[in-house]
Amino acid sequence: MSRSDLYSRFLVPVLMMLCWSCSSQEAENRISIWFSHPALHWEEALPIGNGTQGAMIYGGITTEEFQLNDHTLWAGGPSDWNNPEAKRMLPLIREAVSREDFLRADTLWEYAQGPYTARYSTAGSLFFDFDIDSAGVRNYRREINLEEGLSTLSFQIGDNTF
């Protein structure tokens, strides 16, 4: 497993949970996850949706991408991959993670999941191109309010606030 695979499978979710727990805005009484830069990878994009349709928002400055999804779009065909051994694997996976043996944890996880687990397929990407000069961007903040499910982006260029 490559370092980037370890990052995306284990570290990003953990960091997001830490970010969530420590970025509570007590003065405004909201719980949010926020970033000071646009998303470079899917794992950094912010999810929005209603349980049927959804999108991952990257927070671009000159080009914004919404990667769209619908709950009916899946890769693969119908099948039953229930693994009766999966329950037995969970304590072993947790132990491997606590020992920081991520390669073993990943191998055990794949075994517990079965030979194939269907994944959502992307419905497509919607791009918005903005005619602005991104030089000198400051005070960038890309955020999702977890209580309201509201994603916001703000930044400044010169005297203008976007």
N, CA, C and O atoms as a DFTB+ gen file, in Angstrom:
648 C
 N C O
     1  1       0.838      -1.166       0.000
     2  2       0.000       0.000       0.000
     3  2       0.891       1.239       0.000
     4  3       1.836       1.344       0.783
     5  1       0.577       2.161      -0.880
     6  2       1.399       3.368      -0.979
     7  2       1.076       4.334       0.154
     8  3       0.057       4.196       0.831
     9  1       1.945       5.301       0.351
    10  2       1.748       6.309       1.382
    11  2       0.470       7.100       1.108
    12  3      -0.258       7.431       2.044
    13  1       0.187       7.407      -0.161
    14  2      -1.030       8.158      -0.458
    15  2      -2.276       7.327      -0.181
    16  3      -3.305       7.875       0.213
    17  1      -2.201       6.001      -0.383
    18  2      -3.326       5.129      -0.040
    19  2      -3.559       5.134       1.464
    20  3      -4.701       5.203       1.920
    21  1      -2.478       5.061       2.234
    22  2      -2.607       5.117       3.696
    23  2      -3.239       6.435       4.121
    24  3      -4.107       6.475       4.994
    25  1      -2.786       7.509       3.488
    26  2      -3.302       8.837       3.803
    27  2      -4.804       8.895       3.559
    28  3      -5.563       9.327       4.426
    29  1      -5.235       8.453       2.362
    30  2      -6.635       8.600       2.017
    31  2      -7.536       7.631       2.766
    32  3      -8.698       7.953       3.013
    33  1      -7.043       6.460       3.133
    34  2      -7.892       5.473       3.807
    35  2      -7.975       5.664       5.307
    36  3      -9.016       5.390       5.906
    37  1      -6.901       6.128       5.929
    38  2      -6.881       6.195       7.380
    39  2      -6.698       7.602       7.922
    40  3      -7.442       8.028       8.805
    41  1      -5.722       8.322       7.406
    42  2      -5.361       9.593       8.001
    43  2      -6.397      10.678       7.741
    44  3      -6.745      11.419       8.661
    45  1      -6.902      10.792       6.505
    46  2      -7.870      11.844       6.201
    47  2      -9.124      11.729       7.060
    48  3      -9.543      12.728       7.645
    49  1      -9.752      10.529       7.162
    50  2     -10.934      10.462       8.032
    51  2     -10.629      10.817       9.488
    52  3     -11.441      11.463      10.151
    53  1      -9.481      10.403       9.980
    54  2      -9.119      10.716      11.364
    55  2      -8.928      12.225      11.517
    56  3      -9.421      12.821      12.475
    57  1      -8.213      12.841      10.576
    58  2      -7.993      14.287      10.653
    59  2      -9.302      15.050      10.551
    60  3      -9.488      16.064      11.224
    61  1     -10.215      14.565       9.708
    62  2     -11.504      15.241       9.580
    63  2     -12.278      15.168      10.890
    64  3     -12.919      16.141      11.286
    65  1     -12.224      14.030      11.559
    66  2     -12.910      13.911      12.838
    67  2     -12.270      14.842      13.881
    68  3     -12.975      15.475      14.667
    69  1     -10.931      14.922      13.883
    70  2     -10.257      15.829      14.809
    71  2     -10.604      17.272      14.493
    72  3     -10.865      18.073      15.391
    73  1     -10.603      17.595      13.207
    74  2     -10.930      18.949      12.777
    75  2     -12.353      19.294      13.212
    76  3     -12.617      20.406      13.669
    77  1     -13.259      18.345      13.068
    78  2     -14.649      18.549      13.451
    79  2     -14.745      18.836      14.937
    80  3     -15.450      19.755      15.355
    81  1     -14.040      18.052      15.733
    82  2     -14.167      18.203      17.184
    83  2     -13.485      19.465      17.697
    84  3     -13.884      20.004      18.729
    85  1     -12.455      19.947      16.987
    86  2     -11.740      21.106      17.524
    87  2     -12.121      22.404      16.843
    88  3     -11.639      23.462      17.248
    89  1     -12.980      22.365      15.810
    90  2     -13.309      23.613      15.131
    91  2     -14.683      24.135      15.522
    92  3     -15.268      24.951      14.809
    93  1     -15.192      23.671      16.641
    94  2     -16.491      24.163      17.107
    95  2     -16.391      25.663      17.368
    96  3     -15.498      26.128      18.076
    97  1     -17.297      26.387      16.800
    98  2     -17.320      27.839      16.950
    99  2     -18.285      28.162      18.092
   100  3     -19.456      28.452      17.849
   101  1     -17.804      28.113      19.329
   102  2     -18.682      28.275      20.480
   103  2     -19.410      29.624      20.452
   104  3     -20.581      29.710      20.824
   105  1     -18.726      30.653      20.019
   106  2     -19.360      31.967      20.003
   107  2     -20.561      31.985      19.063
   108  3     -21.552      32.666      19.328
   109  1     -20.472      31.239      17.968
   110  2     -21.563      31.201      17.006
   111  2     -22.379      29.924      17.161
   112  3     -23.333      29.701      16.416
   113  1     -22.008      29.084      18.128
   114  2     -22.722      27.856      18.438
   115  2     -22.929      26.986      17.197
   116  3     -24.050      26.579      16.893
   117  1     -21.841      26.708      16.487
   118  2     -21.939      25.831      15.336
   119  2     -20.765      24.864      15.328
   120  3     -19.692      25.147      15.860
   121  1     -20.997      23.743      14.724
   122  2     -19.948      22.745      14.559
   123  2     -19.660      22.661      13.069
   124  3     -20.568      22.450      12.266
   125  1     -18.391      22.826      12.702
   126  2     -18.049      22.847      11.287
   127  2     -16.681      22.230      11.049
   128  3     -15.866      22.080      11.959
   129  1     -16.469      21.884       9.803
   130  2     -15.154      21.471       9.321
   131  2     -14.738      22.552       8.334
   132  3     -15.527      22.942       7.473
   133  1     -13.509      23.038       8.449
   134  2     -13.088      24.085       7.533
   135  2     -11.634      23.870       7.104
   136  3     -10.843      23.211       7.779
   137  1     -11.329      24.456       5.957
   138  2      -9.998      24.364       5.366
   139  2      -9.561      25.749       4.915
   140  3     -10.391      26.615       4.637
   141  1      -8.253      25.949       4.844
   142  2      -7.717      27.245       4.428
   143  2      -7.192      27.204       2.996
   144  3      -6.402      28.058       2.593
   145  1      -7.637      26.203       2.227
   146  2      -7.213      26.072       0.827
   147  2      -8.232      25.216       0.073
   148  3      -8.985      24.465       0.691
   149  1      -8.260      25.324      -1.261
   150  2      -9.153      24.464      -2.041
   151  2      -8.756      22.991      -1.909
   152  3      -7.611      22.672      -1.588
   153  1      -9.707      22.110      -2.159
   154  2      -9.438      20.675      -2.107
   155  2      -8.574      20.274      -3.298
   156  3      -8.836      20.674      -4.433
   157  1      -7.552      19.486      -3.027
   158  2      -6.711      18.951      -4.095
   159  2      -7.167      17.547      -4.483
   160  3      -6.976      17.122      -5.623
   161  1      -7.765      16.832      -3.543
   162  2      -8.188      15.447      -3.751
   163  2      -9.637      15.294      -3.306
   164  3     -10.153      16.109      -2.540
   165  1     -10.290      14.238      -3.798
   166  2     -11.683      13.966      -3.467
   167  2     -11.903      13.920      -1.961
   168  3     -12.918      14.413      -1.469
   169  1     -10.966      13.335      -1.226
   170  2     -11.116      13.197       0.223
   171  2     -11.139      14.540       0.948
   172  3     -11.599      14.619       2.087
   173  1     -10.650      15.588       0.303
   174  2     -10.634      16.911       0.918
   175  2     -11.858      17.743       0.538
   176  3     -12.124      18.771       1.161
   177  1     -12.602      17.309      -0.478
   178  2     -13.790      18.051      -0.889
   179  2     -14.865      17.923       0.186
   180  3     -14.858      16.972       0.967
   181  1     -15.781      18.877       0.222
   182  2     -16.826      18.884       1.237
   183  2     -18.121      18.302       0.674
   184  3     -18.579      18.720      -0.389
   185  1     -18.714      17.335       1.386
   186  2     -19.925      16.686       0.886
   187  2     -21.196      17.446       1.266
   188  3     -21.330      17.947       2.382
   189  1     -22.120      17.518       0.311
   190  2     -23.466      18.008       0.593
   191  2     -24.437      17.036      -0.055
   192  3     -24.066      16.317      -0.983
   193  1     -25.652      17.004       0.411
   194  2     -26.643      16.138      -0.208
   195  2     -27.863      15.976       0.659
   196  3     -27.932      16.478       1.781
   197  1     -28.835      15.254       0.107
   198  2     -30.090      15.047       0.819
   199  2     -30.407      13.562       1.020
   200  3     -31.537      13.221       1.370
   201  1     -29.441      12.683       0.807
   202  2     -29.675      11.249       0.942
   203  2     -30.039      10.599      -0.377
   204  3     -30.002       9.373      -0.488
   205  1     -30.386      11.380      -1.364
   206  2     -30.704      10.879      -2.696
   207  2     -29.688      11.398      -3.702
   208  3     -29.060      10.619      -4.419
   209  1     -29.528      12.715      -3.753
   210  2     -28.508      13.330      -4.587
   211  2     -27.478      13.987      -3.687
   212  3     -27.762      14.385      -2.557
   213  1     -26.272      14.087      -4.227
   214  2     -25.214      14.722      -3.456
   215  2     -24.152      15.293      -4.353
   216  3     -24.182      15.123      -5.572
   217  1     -23.214      15.973      -3.737
   218  2     -22.089      16.548      -4.463
   219  2     -20.905      16.682      -3.517
   220  3     -21.063      16.833      -2.306
   221  1     -19.733      16.623      -4.095
   222  2     -18.501      16.949      -3.389
   223  2     -18.059      18.300      -3.938
   224  3     -17.921      18.471      -5.149
   225  1     -17.838      19.261      -3.036
   226  2     -17.491      20.627      -3.428
   227  2     -16.016      20.857      -3.135
   228  3     -15.556      20.673      -2.009
   229  1     -15.274      21.267      -4.177
   230  2     -13.824      21.404      -4.065
   231  2     -13.358      22.775      -3.588
   232  3     -12.271      22.878      -3.021
   233  1     -14.137      23.823      -3.796
   234  2     -13.766      25.143      -3.290
   235  2     -12.735      25.870      -4.119
   236  3     -11.871      26.558      -3.575
   237  1     -12.813      25.725      -5.433
   238  2     -11.874      26.415      -6.310
   239  2     -12.117      27.910      -6.362
   240  3     -13.214      28.385      -6.067
   241  1     -11.098      28.637      -6.733
   242  2     -11.198      30.093      -6.792
   243  2     -11.561      30.545      -8.205
   244  3     -12.556      31.244      -8.390
   245  1     -10.766      30.154      -9.201
   246  2     -11.086      30.535     -10.580
   247  2     -11.979      29.501     -11.257
   248  3     -12.727      29.843     -12.173
   249  1     -11.913      28.251     -10.826
   250  2     -12.785      27.186     -11.318
   251  2     -13.270      26.373     -10.131
   252  3     -12.465      25.870      -9.347
   253  1     -14.569      26.244      -9.998
   254  2     -15.172      25.446      -8.931
   255  2     -15.734      24.162      -9.530
   256  3     -16.331      24.179     -10.606
   257  1     -15.538      23.055      -8.829
   258  2     -16.073      21.769      -9.277
   259  2     -17.042      21.217      -8.241
   260  3     -16.733      21.145      -7.051
   261  1     -18.215      20.831      -8.717
   262  2     -19.162      20.046      -7.928
   263  2     -19.184      18.666      -8.574
   264  3     -19.667      18.517      -9.696
   265  1     -18.672      17.662      -7.882
   266  2     -18.737      16.295      -8.397
   267  2     -20.079      15.729      -7.947
   268  3     -20.319      15.583      -6.749
   269  1     -20.954      15.409      -8.897
   270  2     -22.343      15.063      -8.628
   271  2     -22.542      13.562      -8.477
   272  3     -21.802      12.758      -9.045
   273  1     -23.571      13.200      -7.687
   274  2     -23.858      11.799      -7.440
   275  2     -25.353      11.619      -7.214
   276  3     -26.043      12.527      -6.751
   277  1     -25.836      10.431      -7.550
   278  2     -27.214      10.043      -7.278
   279  2     -27.204       8.647      -6.673
   280  3     -26.398       7.807      -7.075
   281  1     -28.072       8.390      -5.731
   282  2     -28.046       7.114      -5.008
   283  2     -28.343       5.907      -5.898
   284  3     -28.132       4.768      -5.481
   285  1     -28.823       6.140      -7.102
   286  2     -29.130       5.012      -7.993
   287  2     -27.951       4.613      -8.873
   288  3     -28.033       3.611      -9.584
   289  1     -26.859       5.370      -8.842
   290  2     -25.710       5.083      -9.705
   291  2     -24.648       4.307      -8.937
   292  3     -23.967       4.858      -8.072
   293  1     -24.514       3.032      -9.259
   294  2     -23.559       2.153      -8.586
   295  2     -22.689       1.458      -9.617
   296  3     -23.135       1.177     -10.729
   297  1     -21.443       1.180      -9.244
   298  2     -20.556       0.370     -10.075
   299  2     -20.860      -1.101      -9.777
   300  3     -21.204      -1.452      -8.648
   301  1     -20.736      -1.939     -10.773
   302  2     -20.948      -3.368     -10.565
   303  2     -22.410      -3.749     -10.655
   304  3     -23.280      -2.891     -10.808
   305  1     -22.673      -5.039     -10.558
   306  2     -24.034      -5.555     -10.650
   307  2     -24.533      -6.043      -9.306
   308  3     -23.770      -6.114      -8.342
   309  1     -25.814      -6.381      -9.239
   310  2     -26.367      -6.887      -7.976
   311  2     -25.699      -8.203      -7.562
   312  3     -25.485      -9.088      -8.390
   313  1     -25.381      -8.316      -6.302
   314  2     -24.807      -9.550      -5.774
   315  2     -24.871      -9.505      -4.252
   316  3     -25.056      -8.442      -3.658
   317  1     -24.719     -10.659      -3.634
   318  2     -24.727     -10.739      -2.175
   319  2     -23.322     -11.074      -1.711
   320  3     -22.880     -12.219      -1.813
   321  1     -22.616     -10.059      -1.197
   322  2     -21.245     -10.263      -0.721
   323  2     -21.188     -10.272       0.800
   324  3     -20.134      -9.998       1.375
   325  1     -22.296     -10.580       1.462
   326  2     -22.263     -10.644       2.920
   327  2     -21.237     -11.672       3.353
   328  3     -21.260     -12.814       2.896
   329  1     -20.353     -11.272       4.220
   330  2     -19.282     -12.135       4.710
   331  2     -19.550     -12.445       6.176
   332  3     -19.409     -11.561       7.021
   333  1     -19.935     -13.687       6.504
   334  2     -20.224     -14.018       7.896
   335  2     -19.004     -13.894       8.813
   336  3     -19.157     -13.832      10.033
   337  1     -17.795     -13.857       8.242
   338  2     -16.568     -13.717       9.031
   339  2     -16.250     -12.260       9.363
   340  3     -15.352     -11.999      10.163
   341  1     -16.961     -11.314       8.770
   342  2     -16.641      -9.898       8.929
   343  2     -16.689      -9.461      10.392
   344  3     -15.818      -8.714      10.836
   345  1     -17.676      -9.907      11.135
   346  2     -17.797      -9.502      12.536
   347  2     -16.573      -9.929      13.345
   348  3     -16.121      -9.201      14.229
   349  1     -16.046     -11.099      13.040
   350  2     -14.863     -11.604      13.730
   351  2     -13.620     -10.788      13.382
   352  3     -12.672     -10.742      14.166
   353  1     -13.615     -10.149      12.222
   354  2     -12.450      -9.412      11.747
   355  2     -12.308      -8.036      12.411
   356  3     -11.198      -7.515      12.521
   357  1     -13.416      -7.452      12.850
   358  2     -13.380      -6.082      13.363
   359  2     -12.392      -5.882      14.513
   360  3     -11.625      -4.921      14.471
   361  1     -12.371      -6.739      15.539
   362  2     -11.371      -6.527      16.607
   363  2      -9.929      -6.643      16.092
   364  3      -9.035      -5.955      16.585
   365  1      -9.710      -7.511      15.104
   366  2      -8.363      -7.652      14.537
   367  2      -7.963      -6.398      13.765
   368  3      -6.807      -5.976      13.812
   369  1      -8.916      -5.810      13.062
   370  2      -8.659      -4.574      12.311
   371  2      -8.326      -3.444      13.293
   372  3      -7.364      -2.702      13.091
   373  1      -9.123      -3.322      14.346
   374  2      -8.880      -2.275      15.350
   375  2      -7.508      -2.441      15.997
   376  3      -6.794      -1.464      16.220
   377  1      -7.150      -3.682      16.294
   378  2      -5.846      -3.944      16.910
   379  2      -4.716      -3.544      15.970
   380  3      -3.743      -2.924      16.399
   381  1      -4.837      -3.893      14.693
   382  2      -3.805      -3.541      13.718
   383  2      -3.672      -2.024      13.590
   384  3      -2.556      -1.512      13.499
   385  1      -4.788      -1.303      13.581
   386  2      -4.745       0.160      13.491
   387  2      -4.089       0.740      14.737
   388  3      -3.272       1.655      14.632
   389  1      -4.434       0.221      15.916
   390  2      -3.838       0.759      17.144
   391  2      -2.335       0.509      17.200
   392  3      -1.608       1.270      17.839
   393  1      -1.857      -0.550      16.536
   394  2      -0.411      -0.826      16.447
   395  2       0.230      -0.079      15.278
   396  3       1.433      -0.192      15.042
   397  1      -0.591       0.690      14.546
   398  2      -0.162       1.428      13.353
   399  2       0.352       0.496      12.266
   400  3       1.210       0.877      11.470
   401  1      -0.172      -0.722      12.233
   402  2       0.135      -1.675      11.167
   403  2      -0.970      -1.546      10.120
   404  3      -1.853      -2.398      10.011
   405  1      -0.893      -0.445       9.347
   406  2      -1.952      -0.110       8.413
   407  2      -2.049      -1.083       7.243
   408  3      -3.135      -1.302       6.707
   409  1      -0.938      -1.658       6.850
   410  2      -0.977      -2.645       5.770
   411  2      -1.811      -3.858       6.199
   412  3      -2.643      -4.346       5.434
   413  1      -1.582      -4.337       7.420
   414  2      -2.368      -5.473       7.947
   415  2      -3.830      -5.082       8.105
   416  3      -4.721      -5.854       7.748
   417  1      -4.081      -3.903       8.631
   418  2      -5.463      -3.440       8.804
   419  2      -6.178      -3.381       7.464
   420  3      -7.337      -3.782       7.359
   421  1      -5.501      -2.888       6.449
   422  2      -6.095      -2.809       5.120
   423  2      -6.392      -4.196       4.559
   424  3      -7.459      -4.422       3.988
   425  1      -5.451      -5.123       4.719
   426  2      -5.651      -6.490       4.232
   427  2      -6.845      -7.137       4.929
   428  3      -7.680      -7.769       4.282
   429  1      -6.924      -6.978       6.249
   430  2      -8.043      -7.539       7.003
   431  2      -9.365      -6.895       6.598
   432  3     -10.385      -7.573       6.483
   433  1      -9.339      -5.571       6.381
   434  2     -10.544      -4.845       5.976
   435  2     -11.043      -5.343       4.628
   436  3     -12.240      -5.569       4.450
   437  1     -10.137      -5.513       3.687
   438  2     -10.542      -6.011       2.370
   439  2     -11.138      -7.411       2.475
   440  3     -12.112      -7.723       1.790
   441  1     -10.564      -8.249       3.323
   442  2     -11.110      -9.592       3.530
   443  2     -12.519      -9.507       4.133
   444  3     -13.428     -10.211       3.694
   445  1     -12.692      -8.645       5.133
   446  2     -13.995      -8.501       5.779
   447  2     -15.048      -7.984       4.804
   448  3     -16.211      -8.383       4.872
   449  1     -14.642      -7.099       3.896
   450  2     -15.582      -6.521       2.940
   451  2     -15.964      -7.495       1.832
   452  3     -16.994      -7.307       1.183
   453  1     -15.173      -8.514       1.604
   454  2     -15.454      -9.444       0.519
   455  2     -14.689      -9.072      -0.730
   456  3     -13.982      -8.065      -0.749
   457  1     -14.820      -9.873      -1.777
   458  2     -14.012      -9.651      -2.975
   459  2     -14.363      -8.376      -3.739
   460  3     -13.532      -7.858      -4.486
   461  1     -15.566      -7.869      -3.566
   462  2     -15.944      -6.644      -4.263
   463  2     -17.060      -5.973      -3.486
   464  3     -18.021      -6.628      -3.081
   465  1     -16.942      -4.693      -3.280
   466  2     -18.036      -3.934      -2.699
   467  2     -18.398      -2.846      -3.692
   468  3     -17.541      -2.088      -4.145
   469  1     -19.666      -2.781      -4.021
   470  2     -20.121      -1.798      -5.004
   471  2     -19.862      -0.398      -4.480
   472  3     -19.933      -0.146      -3.277
   473  1     -19.565       0.494      -5.386
   474  2     -19.292       1.885      -5.038
   475  2     -20.216       2.780      -5.838
   476  3     -20.660       2.444      -6.936
   477  1     -20.489       3.933      -5.247
   478  2     -21.213       4.927      -6.023
   479  2     -20.398       5.312      -7.246
   480  3     -19.174       5.418      -7.175
   481  1     -21.061       5.515      -8.340
   482  2     -20.415       6.038      -9.536
   483  2     -20.744       7.523      -9.639
   484  3     -21.840       7.951      -9.280
   485  1     -19.806       8.287     -10.122
   486  2     -20.018       9.713     -10.289
   487  2     -21.014       9.959     -11.416
   488  3     -20.894       9.378     -12.494
   489  1     -21.985      10.812     -11.170
   490  2     -22.944      11.179     -12.210
   491  2     -22.296      12.150     -13.195
   492  3     -22.704      12.234     -14.354
   493  1     -21.305      12.868     -12.736
   494  2     -20.609      13.834     -13.571
   495  2     -20.104      14.980     -12.715
   496  3     -20.364      15.039     -11.513
   497  1     -19.395      15.873     -13.338
   498  2     -18.889      17.043     -12.634
   499  2     -19.457      18.296     -13.269
   500  3     -19.531      18.415     -14.492
   501  1     -19.852      19.213     -12.431
   502  2     -20.348      20.507     -12.866
   503  2     -19.261      21.532     -12.531
   504  3     -18.860      21.674     -11.376
   505  1     -18.792      22.243     -13.562
   506  2     -17.719      23.219     -13.366
   507  2     -18.260      24.633     -13.533
   508  3     -19.071      24.905     -14.418
   509  1     -17.799      25.521     -12.671
   510  2     -18.099      26.937     -12.759
   511  2     -16.769      27.664     -12.958
   512  3     -15.855      27.536     -12.143
   513  1     -16.669      28.418     -14.033
   514  2     -15.460      29.198     -14.300
   515  2     -15.744      30.657     -13.975
   516  3     -16.733      31.225     -14.438
   517  1     -14.866      31.259     -13.172
   518  2     -15.028      32.639     -12.756
   519  2     -13.909      33.478     -13.345
   520  3     -12.741      33.093     -13.298
   521  1     -14.266      34.609     -13.891
   522  2     -13.305      35.506     -14.524
   523  2     -12.717      36.446     -13.469
   524  3     -13.025      37.637     -13.431
   525  1     -11.852      35.868     -12.604
   526  2     -11.189      36.677     -11.590
   527  2      -9.710      36.317     -11.571
   528  3      -9.325      35.200     -11.914
   529  1      -8.910      37.254     -11.176
   530  2      -7.474      37.035     -11.025
   531  2      -7.231      36.558      -9.597
   532  3      -7.503      37.285      -8.641
   533  1      -6.723      35.345      -9.456
   534  2      -6.568      34.768      -8.116
   535  2      -5.279      35.187      -7.415
   536  3      -4.983      34.711      -6.319
   537  1      -4.525      36.063      -8.034
   538  2      -3.287      36.532      -7.385
   539  2      -3.640      37.313      -6.126
   540  3      -4.550      38.142      -6.126
   541  1      -2.917      37.039      -5.074
   542  2      -3.111      37.775      -3.828
   543  2      -4.309      37.332      -3.008
   544  3      -4.821      38.108      -2.202
   545  1      -4.764      36.105      -3.197
   546  2      -5.889      35.610      -2.388
   547  2      -5.460      35.545      -0.930
   548  3      -4.366      35.082      -0.609
   549  1      -6.337      36.015      -0.057
   550  2      -6.074      35.934       1.384
   551  2      -7.378      35.627       2.108
   552  3      -8.467      35.763       1.550
   553  1      -7.243      35.216       3.347
   554  2      -8.394      34.888       4.203
   555  2      -9.328      33.864       3.558
   556  3     -10.550      33.969       3.666
   557  1      -8.741      32.876       2.888
   558  2      -9.528      31.805       2.264
   559  2     -10.114      30.912       3.361
   560  3      -9.410      30.523       4.293
   561  1     -11.388      30.596       3.247
   562  2     -12.037      29.683       4.197
   563  2     -13.131      28.903       3.460
   564  3     -14.094      29.473       2.947
   565  1     -12.948      27.591       3.428
   566  2     -13.917      26.661       2.838
   567  2     -14.459      25.841       3.992
   568  3     -13.696      25.219       4.731
   569  1     -15.781      25.836       4.149
   570  2     -16.355      25.296       5.382
   571  2     -17.657      24.550       5.109
   572  3     -18.394      24.877       4.179
   573  1     -17.924      23.546       5.934
   574  2     -19.243      22.934       5.962
   575  2     -19.746      22.972       7.396
   576  3     -19.091      22.481       8.315
   577  1     -20.911      23.559       7.569
   578  2     -21.576      23.618       8.861
   579  2     -22.299      22.287       9.026
   580  3     -23.233      21.991       8.281
   581  1     -21.875      21.486       9.994
   582  2     -22.409      20.136      10.160
   583  2     -23.808      20.117      10.762
   584  3     -24.522      19.123      10.624
   585  1     -24.205      21.176      11.416
   586  2     -25.551      21.225      11.975
   587  2     -26.592      21.543      10.904
   588  3     -27.712      21.035      10.951
   589  1     -26.221      22.377       9.950
   590  2     -27.162      22.810       8.916
   591  2     -26.897      22.156       7.563
   592  3     -27.737      22.237       6.666
   593  1     -25.739      21.508       7.400
   594  2     -25.395      20.928       6.111
   595  2     -25.147      21.990       5.056
   596  3     -25.413      21.775       3.874
   597  1     -24.643      23.120       5.479
   598  2     -24.428      24.256       4.586
   599  2     -22.941      24.419       4.308
   600  3     -22.133      24.525       5.231
   601  1     -22.591      24.437       3.030
   602  2     -21.202      24.621       2.629
   603  2     -21.006      26.066       2.180
   604  3     -21.803      26.593       1.404
   605  1     -19.942      26.706       2.670
   606  2     -19.653      28.083       2.287
   607  2     -18.181      28.221       1.911
   608  3     -17.330      27.445       2.345
   609  1     -17.911      29.223       1.101
   610  2     -16.554      29.546       0.695
   611  2     -16.423      31.058       0.731
   612  3     -17.295      31.775       0.239
   613  1     -15.336      31.541       1.310
   614  2     -15.090      32.980       1.296
   615  2     -13.588      33.224       1.181
   616  3     -12.774      32.433       1.658
   617  1     -13.242      34.336       0.537
   618  2     -11.849      34.752       0.409
   619  2     -11.832      36.202      -0.029
   620  3     -12.849      36.763      -0.439
   621  1     -10.654      36.794       0.067
   622  2     -10.483      38.180      -0.344
   623  2      -9.401      38.278      -1.401
   624  3      -8.402      37.560      -1.363
   625  1      -9.621      39.187      -2.351
   626  2      -8.617      39.550      -3.349
   627  2      -8.654      41.076      -3.412
   628  3      -9.666      41.679      -3.771
   629  1      -7.542      41.670      -3.059
   630  2      -7.521      43.149      -3.009
   631  2      -8.526      43.631      -1.991
   632  3      -8.541      43.165      -0.852
   633  1      -9.382      44.583      -2.407
   634  2     -10.412      45.127      -1.529
   635  2     -11.726      44.371      -1.628
   636  3     -12.693      44.717      -0.949
   637  1     -11.772      43.339      -2.467
   638  2     -13.013      42.603      -2.719
   639  2     -13.099      41.340      -1.870
   640  3     -12.131      40.589      -1.749
   641  1     -14.270      41.121      -1.288
   642  2     -14.559      39.894      -0.553
   643  2     -15.517      39.057      -1.381
   644  3     -16.555      39.548      -1.824
   645  1     -15.173      37.803      -1.589
   646  2     -16.003      36.879      -2.353
   647  2     -16.583      35.843      -1.423
   648  3     -17.318      34.960      -1.863
